[in-house]
Amino acid sequence: MEIKNNKRTIRAWAMFDWANSAYNLVITSTIFPAYYVAITANDKNGDRVTFFGKSFINTALSNYALAAAYLIMVFLLPILSSIADYRGNKKIFMQFFTWLGSMSCCGLFFFGADNLEFGIICFALAAIGYSGGFVFYNSYLPEIATLDMQDKVSAKGFTYGYIGSVILQVICLVFVLSPKTFGLSNGKAAQLSFLLVGIWWIAFAYIPFVVLPKGSPNAQTHHQHIIKGGFIELRKVWTKVKTMPLLKRFLPAFFFYSMGVQTIMLVAASFGAKVLKMETSGLIEIILIIQLVAIGGATLMSRLSAVYGNVKVLLMVVIIWVGACIAAYFITTVPQFYMLAIVVGLIMGGIQSLSRSTYSKYLPQNIPDTASFFSFYDVTEKLAIVGGMFSFAFIEELTGSMRNSALALCGFFIVGMILLLSLLSAEKNIKKNTEFSAV
């Protein structure tokens, strides 16, 4: 069976996004942040909590936990990607991380105010499962789609993710808004949502597990120890990247604007719960708006890129992100937060989908070691998350305000914008030289 551009294979690949995006929506974006803020705030200690004997601001602790989880993945992914390329078994790693993430979500069913350490550990392990599975999922893109189809296929994956996560979010919303109907307390309704995420995640992930190819062994290119070889492979990828004039400019730009994008996605609900004192139901509505608008955003950006080019569209989106950060600093009312959510949703889906397909387009086509190249991409993104989340948490601890943290993210977007301008200039020069050579 032809793998590239095969509709069944592409649908199955996109279903992985459908499966794990429920984690991203319910655990990192809505119900968990609201539940966590609620159970860790009290009259005695305010918003401070004790984690293994050390005191933290509650939201700073959860942000540090996410930063630590992604930092672990920065060190693990090169090793695992090297093994996956060597043995051609990247699907096995997708399965392992999916099970880790889904079981950790199920573990959050038992998380309460009296076992903070257990809950934070499960929260971090779920993040490791999510990010670990995604690198191998991403590496399938050039394997299942030709160059001209990669923008469309990438957008399809994100669209499936948004739709699937919204469906589960609505189911969870029923329990959260009316817990007494089901004989639940408010806390139990939230905990049940965590359990449902774990079950949803592993159940739907089995569709791509059955359909996707396991990967092709590439042992002939690996002459060193597999564990050590992962970092050697990353260095080789970086050496190759430095010879690619467009890719070597895109990756630094991607790193800096991802510091802002990923952090905003992960802290939006905590910001609403803590700064604007929003109820869980209101936070769910906000995130649902973001998800629904993001479906259209991913499709819109894909179509705009076909007309104006990927880099110009990315540049436009990053400029809008700068405005969103400034707006977050000044908003004081819930309606203003709703308006900001619509803007964020539109640009969130577009920038994620377009970033992945832009990277894929800049790669040499038909390369055997896609896992190593996408490991490099994911390590870049994970480092961006670590830097963004740590900065956000540190500034909140330093100043006592999440508003200052949000405003500080502008700096990352501005640097990304400058680097994208450099990339755009390089694209024009290459195009001009190519046309001149043809003449």
C-alpha positions as CSV (number, residue, x, y, z in Angstrom):
1,M,0.0,0.0,0.0
2,E,1.3,3.5,-0.9
3,I,1.9,5.4,2.3
4,K,2.3,8.9,1.1
5,N,-0.9,10.8,0.6
6,N,-3.0,7.7,1.4
7,K,-6.3,9.0,2.9
8,R,-6.6,6.1,5.4
9,T,-3.1,6.6,6.7
10,I,-3.5,10.4,7.0
11,R,-6.8,10.0,8.9
12,A,-5.2,7.5,11.3
13,W,-2.2,9.8,11.8
14,A,-4.5,12.7,12.6
15,M,-6.4,10.6,15.1
16,F,-3.3,10.6,17.3
17,D,-3.9,14.4,17.6
18,W,-7.5,13.7,18.4
19,A,-6.5,11.3,21.1
20,N,-3.8,13.3,23.0
21,S,-5.2,16.8,22.5
22,A,-7.7,16.0,25.2
23,Y,-4.9,16.0,27.7
24,N,-3.7,19.4,26.5
25,L,-7.2,20.9,26.8
26,V,-8.5,19.4,30.0
27,I,-5.3,18.9,32.0
28,T,-3.1,21.8,31.1
29,S,-5.6,24.3,29.8
30,T,-8.9,24.2,31.8
31,I,-10.1,21.9,34.5
32,F,-6.8,20.9,36.1
33,P,-5.6,24.5,36.5
34,A,-8.9,25.6,38.0
35,Y,-9.1,22.6,40.3
36,Y,-5.4,23.0,41.3
37,V,-5.8,26.7,42.2
38,A,-9.0,26.0,44.1
39,I,-7.5,23.2,46.3
40,T,-4.2,25.0,47.0
41,A,-5.6,28.4,48.0
42,N,-6.5,28.8,51.6
43,D,-6.9,31.5,54.3
44,K,-3.8,30.5,56.2
45,N,-1.1,30.4,53.5
46,G,-2.8,32.4,50.7
47,D,-1.5,31.1,47.4
48,R,1.6,29.5,48.8
49,V,2.1,25.7,49.0
50,T,4.7,23.4,50.4
51,F,6.3,20.8,48.0
52,F,8.6,18.3,49.7
53,G,9.3,20.9,52.4
54,K,9.9,23.9,50.1
55,S,7.5,26.8,49.8
56,F,6.3,28.0,46.4
57,I,3.5,30.2,44.9
58,N,1.0,27.6,43.8
59,T,0.9,28.5,40.1
60,A,4.6,29.0,40.0
61,L,5.1,25.4,41.3
62,S,2.9,23.9,38.6
63,N,4.8,25.9,36.0
64,Y,8.1,24.8,37.4
65,A,6.8,21.2,37.2
66,L,6.0,21.6,33.5
67,A,9.4,23.2,32.9
68,A,11.1,20.3,34.6
69,A,9.1,17.7,32.7
70,Y,10.0,19.2,29.3
71,L,13.7,19.6,30.4
72,I,13.7,15.8,31.1
73,M,12.4,15.3,27.5
74,V,15.2,17.5,26.1
75,F,17.7,14.9,27.4
76,L,15.6,11.8,26.6
77,L,14.4,12.5,23.1
78,P,17.8,12.4,21.4
79,I,18.5,9.0,22.9
80,L,15.1,7.6,22.0
81,S,15.0,9.1,18.5
82,S,18.4,7.5,17.8
83,I,17.1,4.1,18.9
84,A,13.9,4.6,16.9
85,D,16.0,5.4,13.7
86,Y,18.4,2.5,14.3
87,R,15.7,-0.1,14.9
88,G,12.8,1.4,12.9
89,N,10.5,1.1,15.9
90,K,9.3,4.7,16.5
91,K,5.7,3.5,16.8
92,I,6.7,1.5,20.0
93,F,7.9,4.7,21.6
94,M,4.7,6.4,20.6
95,Q,2.8,3.6,22.4
96,F,5.1,3.8,25.5
97,F,4.7,7.5,26.0
98,T,0.9,7.3,25.3
99,W,0.5,4.7,28.0
100,L,2.6,6.8,30.4
101,G,0.6,9.9,29.8
102,S,-2.8,8.3,29.9
103,M,-2.1,6.4,33.1
104,S,-0.7,9.6,34.7
105,C,-4.0,11.3,33.9
106,C,-5.9,8.4,35.4
107,G,-3.7,8.8,38.5
108,L,-4.9,12.4,38.9
109,F,-8.3,11.0,39.8
110,F,-6.8,10.5,43.3
111,F,-5.2,13.9,43.5
112,G,-6.4,16.1,46.4
113,A,-5.2,18.8,48.8
114,D,-3.7,16.3,51.1
115,N,-1.4,14.7,48.5
116,L,0.1,17.6,46.6
117,E,3.4,15.9,45.8
118,F,1.6,12.9,44.2
119,G,-0.6,15.2,42.1
120,I,2.3,17.3,40.9
121,I,4.3,14.2,40.0
122,C,1.4,12.8,38.0
123,F,0.9,16.2,36.3
124,A,4.6,16.2,35.3
125,L,4.6,12.6,34.1
126,A,1.5,13.3,31.9
127,A,3.4,16.1,30.3
128,I,6.3,13.8,29.6
129,G,3.9,11.3,28.0
130,Y,2.3,13.9,25.9
131,S,5.5,15.5,24.6
132,G,7.3,12.2,24.2
133,G,4.6,10.8,21.9
134,F,4.4,13.9,19.9
135,V,8.0,13.8,18.6
136,F,7.5,10.4,17.0
137,Y,4.0,11.5,15.7
138,N,5.5,14.6,14.1
139,S,8.3,12.5,12.4
140,Y,5.7,10.6,10.4
141,L,4.6,13.8,8.5
142,P,7.2,13.7,5.7
143,E,6.7,9.9,5.6
144,I,3.0,10.1,4.9
145,A,2.7,13.2,2.8
146,T,4.4,14.7,-0.2
147,L,5.9,18.2,0.0
148,D,2.9,19.8,-1.7
149,M,0.5,18.2,0.8
150,Q,2.3,18.8,4.1
151,D,0.7,22.1,5.0
152,K,-2.7,20.6,4.4
153,V,-2.0,17.4,6.3
154,S,-0.4,19.2,9.2
155,A,-3.5,21.4,9.5
156,K,-5.7,18.3,9.4
157,G,-3.9,16.9,12.4
158,F,-4.4,20.0,14.4
159,T,-8.0,20.2,13.3
160,Y,-8.7,16.7,14.4
161,G,-7.0,17.5,17.7
162,Y,-9.2,20.5,18.3
163,I,-12.4,18.7,17.4
164,G,-11.6,15.6,19.5
165,S,-10.6,17.7,22.5
166,V,-13.7,19.9,22.3
167,I,-15.9,16.8,22.3
168,L,-14.4,15.4,25.5
169,Q,-14.3,18.9,27.0
170,V,-18.0,19.2,26.5
171,I,-18.6,15.8,28.2
172,C,-16.4,16.9,31.1
173,L,-18.3,20.2,31.2
174,V,-21.5,18.4,31.9
175,F,-20.1,16.8,35.0
176,V,-18.4,20.0,36.2
177,L,-21.5,22.2,35.7
178,S,-23.9,19.8,37.2
179,P,-22.0,17.4,39.6
180,K,-25.0,16.8,41.9
181,T,-27.0,15.3,39.0
182,F,-24.5,12.5,39.0
183,G,-24.0,12.3,42.7
184,L,-20.6,14.0,42.6
185,S,-19.0,16.9,44.5
186,N,-17.3,19.7,42.6
187,G,-13.9,18.2,43.3
188,K,-14.9,14.7,42.3
189,A,-16.4,16.0,39.0
190,A,-12.9,17.5,38.2
191,Q,-11.2,14.2,39.2
192,L,-13.6,12.2,37.0
193,S,-12.6,14.5,34.1
194,F,-8.9,13.5,34.6
195,L,-9.8,9.8,34.5
196,L,-11.9,10.3,31.3
197,V,-8.9,12.0,29.7
198,G,-6.7,9.0,30.4
199,I,-9.2,6.6,29.0
200,W,-9.9,8.7,25.9
201,W,-6.2,9.2,25.2
202,I,-5.3,5.5,25.1
203,A,-8.5,4.3,23.5
204,F,-8.3,6.6,20.4
205,A,-4.5,6.3,20.1
206,Y,-5.0,2.7,19.1
207,I,-6.3,3.8,15.7
208,P,-2.9,5.2,14.6
209,F,-1.1,2.4,16.4
210,V,-2.9,-0.2,14.1
211,V,-2.6,1.7,10.8
212,L,0.7,3.6,10.9
213,P,3.9,1.8,9.7
214,K,6.3,1.0,12.5
215,G,9.2,2.8,10.8
216,S,12.2,1.7,8.7
217,P,15.4,0.5,10.3
218,N,18.4,2.8,9.5
219,A,21.2,0.8,11.2
220,Q,23.7,1.5,8.4
221,T,24.0,5.2,9.4
222,H,24.6,4.4,13.1
223,H,28.2,3.4,13.8
224,Q,28.3,4.5,17.5
225,H,26.7,3.4,20.7
226,I,23.0,3.9,20.5
227,I,22.6,5.9,23.7
228,K,25.5,8.2,23.0
229,G,24.6,8.1,19.4
230,G,21.4,10.1,20.0
231,F,23.4,13.2,20.9
232,I,25.8,12.5,18.1
233,E,22.9,12.4,15.7
234,L,21.6,15.7,17.0
235,R,25.0,17.2,16.4
236,K,25.0,15.7,12.9
237,V,21.5,17.2,12.3
238,W,22.8,20.6,13.5
239,T,25.8,20.3,11.2
240,K,23.4,19.6,8.3
241,V,21.1,22.4,9.4
242,K,24.0,24.9,9.2
243,T,24.4,24.1,5.5
244,M,20.7,24.9,4.9
245,P,20.3,28.7,4.6
246,L,16.6,28.7,5.3
247,L,16.3,26.1,8.0
248,K,19.2,27.6,10.0
249,R,17.3,30.9,10.1
250,F,13.9,29.3,10.8
251,L,14.9,27.3,13.8
252,P,16.1,30.3,16.0
253,A,12.9,32.2,15.1
254,F,10.8,29.2,15.9
255,F,12.6,28.8,19.3
256,F,11.9,32.4,20.4
257,Y,8.3,32.7,19.3
258,S,7.6,29.2,20.7
259,M,8.8,30.4,24.1
260,G,5.8,32.8,24.0
261,V,3.2,30.6,22.3
262,Q,3.7,27.5,24.3
263,T,3.8,29.3,27.6
264,I,0.6,31.2,26.9
265,M,-1.2,28.0,26.0
266,L,-0.1,26.4,29.2
267,V,-0.8,29.3,31.6
268,A,-4.0,30.8,30.1
269,A,-6.4,29.1,32.4
270,S,-4.3,29.7,35.5
271,F,-4.2,33.4,34.6
272,G,-8.0,33.5,34.3
273,A,-8.5,31.6,37.5
274,K,-6.1,33.6,39.6
275,V,-6.0,37.1,38.1
276,L,-9.6,37.4,37.0
277,K,-11.1,35.0,39.7
278,M,-13.0,33.1,37.0
279,E,-15.0,30.0,37.9
280,T,-14.2,26.6,36.3
281,S,-17.3,26.8,34.0
282,G,-16.1,30.2,32.7
283,L,-12.6,28.9,32.1
284,I,-14.0,25.9,30.2
285,E,-16.0,28.3,28.0
286,I,-13.0,30.4,27.3
287,I,-10.8,27.4,26.3
288,L,-13.7,26.0,24.2
289,I,-13.8,29.3,22.3
290,I,-10.1,29.1,21.7
291,Q,-10.3,25.5,20.5
292,L,-13.2,26.2,18.1
293,V,-11.7,29.3,16.7
294,A,-8.3,27.5,16.4
295,I,-9.9,24.9,14.0
296,G,-10.7,27.7,11.6
297,G,-7.3,29.4,12.4
298,A,-5.3,26.3,11.3
299,T,-7.3,26.0,8.0
300,L,-7.1,29.8,7.4
301,M,-3.3,30.0,7.9
302,S,-2.9,27.0,5.6
303,R,-4.8,28.7,2.8
304,L,-3.1,32.0,3.4
305,S,0.3,30.4,3.2
306,A,-0.6,29.0,-0.2
307,V,-1.1,32.6,-1.4
308,Y,1.5,34.6,0.5
309,G,4.0,32.0,1.6
310,N,4.6,30.4,5.0
311,V,7.1,33.0,6.4
312,K,5.0,36.1,5.6
313,V,2.0,34.5,7.4
314,L,4.1,33.4,10.4
315,L,5.4,37.0,10.6
316,M,1.9,38.4,10.6
317,V,0.8,35.9,13.3
318,V,3.8,36.7,15.6
319,I,3.0,40.4,15.4
320,I,-0.5,39.7,16.5
321,W,0.9,37.6,19.4
322,V,2.8,40.7,20.6
323,G,-0.4,42.6,20.8
324,A,-2.1,39.7,22.6
325,C,0.6,39.8,25.4
326,I,0.2,43.5,25.8
327,A,-3.6,43.1,26.0
328,A,-3.2,40.4,28.7
329,Y,-1.3,42.8,30.9
330,F,-4.1,45.4,30.8
331,I,-7.3,43.4,30.8
332,T,-9.4,43.7,34.0
333,T,-12.7,42.2,33.1
334,V,-14.0,38.7,32.0
335,P,-15.6,40.1,28.7
336,Q,-12.2,41.4,27.7
337,F,-10.7,38.0,28.4
338,Y,-13.3,36.4,26.1
339,M,-12.3,38.9,23.3
340,L,-8.7,38.1,23.8
341,A,-9.5,34.3,23.7
342,I,-11.0,34.7,20.2
343,V,-7.8,36.4,18.9
344,V,-5.5,33.8,20.7
345,G,-7.6,30.9,19.2
346,L,-7.3,32.2,15.7
347,I,-3.5,32.6,15.9
348,M,-2.8,29.6,18.1
349,G,-3.9,26.9,15.6
350,G,-2.3,28.7,12.7
351,I,1.2,29.1,14.2
352,Q,1.4,25.5,15.4
353,S,0.3,23.9,12.2
354,L,2.3,26.3,10.0
355,S,5.5,25.9,12.1
356,R,5.5,22.2,11.8
357,S,4.8,22.1,8.0
358,T,7.4,24.9,7.4
359,Y,10.1,22.9,9.1
360,S,9.0,19.8,7.2
361,K,9.2,21.7,3.9
362,Y,12.7,22.9,4.6
363,L,14.0,19.4,5.2
364,P,15.6,17.4,2.3
365,Q,12.8,15.2,1.0
366,N,12.9,11.4,1.2
367,I,15.5,11.4,4.0
368,P,15.5,8.1,6.0
369,D,16.2,9.5,9.4
370,T,13.1,11.7,9.9
371,A,12.9,10.9,13.6
372,S,16.3,12.5,14.2
373,F,15.4,15.6,12.3
374,F,12.1,15.9,14.1
375,S,13.8,15.1,17.4
376,F,15.9,18.2,16.8
377,Y,12.7,20.2,16.1
378,D,11.0,18.9,19.2
379,V,14.1,19.5,21.4
380,T,14.1,23.1,20.1
381,E,10.4,23.4,21.1
382,K,10.9,21.7,24.5
383,L,13.8,24.0,25.3
384,A,11.5,26.9,24.4
385,I,8.8,25.6,26.7
386,V,11.4,25.2,29.5
387,G,12.7,28.7,29.0
388,G,9.2,30.2,28.7
389,M,7.6,28.4,31.6
390,F,10.6,29.0,33.9
391,S,10.7,32.7,33.0
392,F,6.9,33.1,33.6
393,A,7.1,31.3,37.0
394,F,10.3,33.2,38.0
395,I,8.9,36.6,37.2
396,E,5.7,35.8,39.0
397,E,7.7,34.7,42.1
398,L,9.8,37.9,41.8
399,T,7.1,40.4,41.3
400,G,4.0,38.6,42.7
401,S,2.0,39.3,39.5
402,M,1.2,37.0,36.5
403,R,0.5,40.2,34.5
404,N,4.2,41.1,34.6
405,S,5.0,37.6,33.4
406,A,2.6,37.9,30.5
407,L,4.1,41.2,29.5
408,A,7.6,39.8,29.6
409,L,6.6,37.3,26.9
410,C,6.5,40.1,24.4
411,G,10.3,40.1,24.3
412,F,10.4,36.5,23.0
413,F,7.9,37.3,20.3
414,I,9.8,40.4,19.2
415,V,13.1,38.5,18.9
416,G,11.2,35.8,16.9
417,M,9.7,38.5,14.6
418,I,13.2,40.0,13.9
419,L,14.5,36.5,13.0
420,L,11.6,35.8,10.7
421,L,12.3,39.1,8.9
422,S,15.9,37.8,8.3
423,L,14.4,34.5,7.0
424,L,12.1,36.3,4.7
425,S,15.1,38.3,3.3
426,A,17.0,35.1,2.8
427,E,14.1,33.5,0.9
428,K,13.9,36.4,-1.4
429,N,17.7,36.3,-2.1
430,I,17.6,32.6,-2.9
431,K,14.6,33.0,-5.1
432,K,16.3,35.9,-7.0
433,N,19.5,33.9,-7.4
434,T,17.6,30.9,-8.6
435,E,15.8,32.9,-11.2
436,F,19.0,34.5,-12.3
437,S,20.7,31.1,-12.7
438,A,17.8,29.9,-14.8
439,V,18.3,32.8,-17.1
